[in-house]
Amino acid sequence: MGEQRKSFLEQVQSQIKSKEAKAFVSAELHHHLNEVKNYWLQKGISEEQADEKAVTQMGNPISIGRNLNRIHRPKVDWLTLALFVAALLLGFLPLLSQGYIHTNHFSTYKIAFVVLGGIVACGIMFVDYRKMANKGWLFYVLGSLFLFLLTTNFNTVVEGQGVLKIGPLKIEGLMAIPFFLMAWAGFFQSNRFKMWQFLLLFVLSSYFFLQLSLTTLFIYVTMTFTMIWWSKLKKKAIWIVLGSISALVATWGGIGWMTVAYYQKYRVLSFLNPYNAEYLTSKFGLLEIHHLLVGAGWFGKHSFADQFIPEAHTNFVFLSFTYYYGWLFAAILIVVLCLVALRIMFIARNLNDTYSELLLAGVVMVYTVQLVGNVGMIVGFFPMTNMSLPFISYGLMPILLNAFLIGIVLSIYRRKDLMVTNTLHGNQQ
């Protein structure tokens, strides 16, 4: 490297604060300098003269450095962060309405969950996700190992879900989702990844999820299907594979139907035939849920004295929230949670990087399935399942999962401007 070029690059980099941006800008400047240098070499001048002309033509290094620092400095997505904080704070309202906020057990744990969720999201924001792009196999192995250990050691079954309970901590298969999110994004961005590899890896991981929870398996399948659609694989091959997998899932479902517990069959049957006399008169069926939703009114009942709602702070949290606070606050809650998904999709549409797009496609699907699934089962669109409402349902694992998703979004947004710009072209002219 010539002394003039080296001095030029050092002066430009001295104006840039971000270490990540410095590395990117250095590579980008070398690229542009070589382009201009090659132009002058074709004119017949010496290599040293061509290099000097390229540096001179670039312009004032201090001015370029300041412009690039402004353009490429890492940014905080304050809107996503504000929605994240708002959703976490709204998660305290169900505990307040049920009187749990005054119980040390629930209030202390909830505060700890929220703090940990905030730490996870903000911590991941400062991690350069791009360094994970070529580590798909590592994440897949870690995720598979996690599932294997969980399936062979879980000691508690909660709502048909295998859980490893260690004191107050419940480790669920849900926590394997981030590993496979990163793994599939790494695999699908590559043109060298083959369809047979996908089928083998997908079937193996799905088998592990099936051993733990049908709900988590559903989240995993929808996430993977969405990501493969945005992958570099051929669409015809994708259609064939998705059709084959759907048939496999249907077969698994038929076999599984013979072995699931009665209450799980009951949930599906009550959804398929909600007006059957048995389900209408059950202790807490769709008729009772509908009665509570309609009777809540705009401003709620503000009391549970005469009404018992099972799992009011977890699976039925949206019902209890609506019953206590009313339709108005329920609408505000839904708007805030929907804005999170819309914000993620807005960020994704402005990206030109396949890996980032795949990650956000998976993130928005995992988040949306939880949101639509939880609210949908309350309003009668889906069967009753063990599905948490993002940030609102009580529990450590759901909060950590969704905090991880938000952290990925913040990390991508923070580095979205580390891309090729026209700034240098303008200075060359």
N, C-alpha and C positions, 0 to 999 in steps of 0.2 A: 504494500500500500504506500503510495506517494505521501511525502510529508504534507503537501498542500491539502490533499484529500483527508488525511488523518486530522489535521488541524481544523478543517471545515467540519468534520463529523463531531469532533470534541466540542466545538463552539455551539453546534446545534443541540447536542445532548445536554450541555450545561443549562439550557433553558427549559428542559423537560424534567418534571418532578417525579413522575411515575417510573419505577424500574421496569415494569412491563412495557410501558410505552417506549422507553429508551431502546429496548431490544428490538421492538417492532419497527421503530423509526429508523434505526441503524440499518436494518436489513432492507427497508424500503428505499432509503437514500442510496445505498450501494446499488440497488437495482436500477434506479433512475440515472445515477452517475454512469453506470456501465452502458446504458442505452445511448446516452449522449456521447460518451467516449467512442463507442463503436461507429456512431455517425461520423465523427471527425476522422477516425481511422480510415474510413472508406474514402475520405477526401484526399488521402495520401500523406498526411502529416505523421510525425513520429508518435509513439505511444505516450511518451512523457508530455508532449505538447497537447495531445488529445485529452489526457487526464486533466491538465491545467485548464484547458478550455471548458471541459465539462464542469469543473468546480466553479469557475468564474460565471458560467452561464446559469448556474443554479440560483445565484443571487446572494443577498446578505444572510449569513448563517444565523445571526442573532434574531433577525426578523422571522426567518423560516422556523427557528426553534420555538419562538413565542407562539407563532400560529399553530404549529403542530402540538404544542403543549395544551393550547386551548381546545383543539379538536380532539386529541387523543387522551386527554386526562380521564381517568376512571370516574364514572358517575354513579351516584346513588339514586336508585329508582324510588324517590320519596313517595310517589303515589301508591306503588305496591306495598311499600313499608307501612304507610298509613292505613291501608286496608287490612294488612296483616295484624297490626296493633289493635285496630277497631274490632276485628273478629275475635282476637284473644280476649279483649275486655268484655265483649258480649257473651263470651263463654262463662263469665261469672254469674250472669243473670239467672240461669236455671238453678244454680245452687242457692242463690238469694231467695228465689221464689219458694223453694222447698225447705227453707230453713237450715240447709246444710252449711251455709256460710258462717254460722255461729258455732258449728261443730269443728273442733280443732283438727280432727282426722281429715275431713273433706277440704276445709279451707286451706290448711297448711299444704296438703298435697297438691291442690289446684294451683296455688301460688308457685310451688316448686315446678310443676309441669309447665306453666306459662313461662317462667324464667328460663328453664332449660330449652324450651322451644325457641325463645328469643335468641339465646346463645347459639343454638344450632343454626338458625337461619342467618344470623349476622356472621357467624364464623365461616359458613360455606360461601357467603358473599365475597369474602376476601381470598378464597381459594380459586386459583386459576383452573377452571373446569377444562380448558383446552388441553391441559397436560394429561387428562384422563382419556383422551380420544383413542389412543392406541393400546389401552389396557382393558379391552373388552373381555379377554380370556381371564384376566385376573379377577375382575368383578364377577364373572360367571362362576368361577370356581369358589370364590368366597360366599356367594349367594347360595350355591348348591350345598356347600359344606354347612352353612348355617341351617338350612332346611333339613339336611340329613341329621344333624345333631338334635334339632328340635323334634323331628318325627320319631326319633329313637329314644328320646328322653322326656317328652312332655308328660306331666304328672297330674294335669287337671283338664277337664273338659267343661268349657263354658259355652252354653248355647250351641252345642255341636262343634265347637272349635277347640282344637288341641292347643293347650297353653302350658308353658313351663313356668310354674310359680315358684319364685324364690323370695320368701318373706312377703312383703307387700308388692313386690315387683312381678308383673305378669309379662312374660316374653311371648309374643305372638308371631305367627308367620308373616304378618303384615310388614314386619321390619325387614323382610328379605326383598321387598319390592324395590327399594333404592338400588340395591346391588344389580338387579336385573334391568332396571331402567338404564343405568350406566353401561351395562354389558351390551344390551341390544343396540343402543345408540352407537357404541363403538363398532359393533359388527356391521350394522346396516349402512354405515357411511362408506364402507369399503366395497369396491367393485369385485374384489377377490372372494368375498363371502358367498358361499354356495347354498343353494336351496336345501340340499340334503343335510348340510350342517345345521341349518335352521330347524329342520324337522326333528333331527336327533336331539338337539339341545332343548327344543321347546317341549317335546314329549317327556323328556327326563325331568325337567323342572316342574312341569305341570303335574306329574305324578306325585312329587313331593308336596306341592301345594294342596293337592286333592286329599292327602292324608291328614291335613290339618284343618282346612276350612274351605267350604264351597264358596263362601262369600269372597274370601281372599283370592281364590282361584279365578273367580269371575273378574275381579279387578285386574288381575295379572293378564288374563286372556285378552280383555278389551284393550289394555295398554299395549300389549305386544302386537295385536292386530292393527292398531292405529299406527304404531311406529313402522311396521313392515310396509304399510301402504305408502308411507313417505320415504321409504328406503330407495336405494338405487337398483333394486332387483326389478326384473321385468314384470309388468302388470299382469300379463297372461299367466305367468308362473305363480304370481301371488294369488290370483283368483283360484287356480287349481289347488294350491296349498291350503288356502283359507277354507275352501269347500271340503277338502279332505279332513282338515282339523275339526270343522263343524260337525262332520259326520262322526268323528272320533269322540268328540265331546258329547254328542247325543247318545252314543253307545255307552259311554261312561255313566251318563245320567240315568240311562235305563237300568244299568247294573246297580248303580248306587241307590236307586229308588227302592230296591229290594232290601237294602241294609240300613237305611236311615231310620232315625228314631221317629216315634209316632208324632211328636209335636212338630217335627220338621215337615212330615207329610201333611199335617194339619194346616200348616201355613200355606203350602202350595195349593191344597184343595180349597181352602177358604178363599183364596184369591181367584181361582178358576171358576168357582161356583159360590160367589159371595151371598147369594140370596137363598141358599139352602137353609132350611129351618135350623139345622144343627149349628151352623156357624153364626146365624143371626142371634141366636139365644145363648151363645157361649158367654163365658164370664167377661172376656174382653175381646170381642170380635169387631168386625168392620162397622157394624151398626153402632156400637158404643163409641168407637173412634169418631165416626161421622157426627154423632150426637154432641160430643165434646167440642169438635171443631166448629160446628154451627152455633152452638150455645155460647161460645167464647165472646162473641160480639167484637166491636171495634176496640174496646179497652179492657177486655178480659174480666175474669172473676176475682182475681187477687186473693184466692184462697183455695186450698185443697182439702178443707175440713170435711166436706161431704163427698169427696171424689178421690178414688185411688187410681193412680196411673202407674202400671208396672214399668220398671227400667226408665223412670222419668228423667234421669240425668244421663242416660246413655242412648239406647236405641230409640226410645220414644221421647227424646228431648225436644224435638220440634213440636210434638203434640202438647207436651206439658208447657212449653214456652208460649205457644199460642193460647192455650186455655187460661194461663195466668195473666199474660200481658195483653192479649187481644190481637185482632187481625192487623191493626196498624203497626205494632211493634214487630209482628211476625213478617209483615211486608218489608219493613226496614231491614230486618235480619237477612231475608232472602236477597234483597237488593245488594247489600254489602258483600255477601258470599258470591253472588253472581258477578259482581264487578271484579272480583279477584280473577275469575275465569276469563272474563272479557279482556282484562288487562294483559293476561298472559298471551292470549291470542293476538292482541294488538302488537305486542313486542315481537311475537313470532313472525308476523307478516312483513316486518321490516328487516329481516335477517337474510343474508345471502350465503350463509354457511350451513352446509348439510348437517353437520354434527349438532350445531345449536338448534336447528329446526327439529331434528329428531328428539332431542332432549325435551324441548318445550311441548312437542306433540304428545310425548309420554306423560309429562307433568300435568298438562291440562286434562288428559283423559283420566288419570288416576284421581285427580281432584274432582272432576265433574261426575264420575261414577259414584263417588261417595255422596256428593251433594244431591244429585238427582235420585239416587237409590234411597237415601234416608227420607227425603221429603216425599218421594213417589210412593213409598210403602205406606206412609201416613194418609195420603189422599186417595189411596186405592189403586194406583197405577202399577205397583209392583208387589210381589209377595212379601210377607214379613220376613226380614232377614236380620242378621247381626251386622248392620251397617251403621257406622258412626257418621254424625254430621260434622264436617270439618271445623275444627277449632271450638265447637260448641259442646259436643259430647264429652263427658268426663272420662279421663283415662290418659295415661302417659304415652302409650304407643301411637294412638291416632294423632296426638299433637306433635310428637316427634316426626312422624311420617310427613305430615303436611308442612311442618316447619322446614324439613329437608327440601320439599318441593319448592317452597318459597325461596329458600336459600339458593337453589339452582337458578331460579328466575332472576334473582338479584345479581348473581355472579355473571350470568349472560348479559344482562343489561349493563353492568359495570364495564364490560369489555366490548360492547357492541360497536364502539367507534374505532377499535383497533383494526381497521381495514383500509384497503387502498382508497385514497382520495384523489381529488383533482387539484389539491393545493399546490403540489410540486409542479404539475404541468403548467399552472398559471405563472409560476415563478420562472419557468424555463422560457416562456414567451417574453 
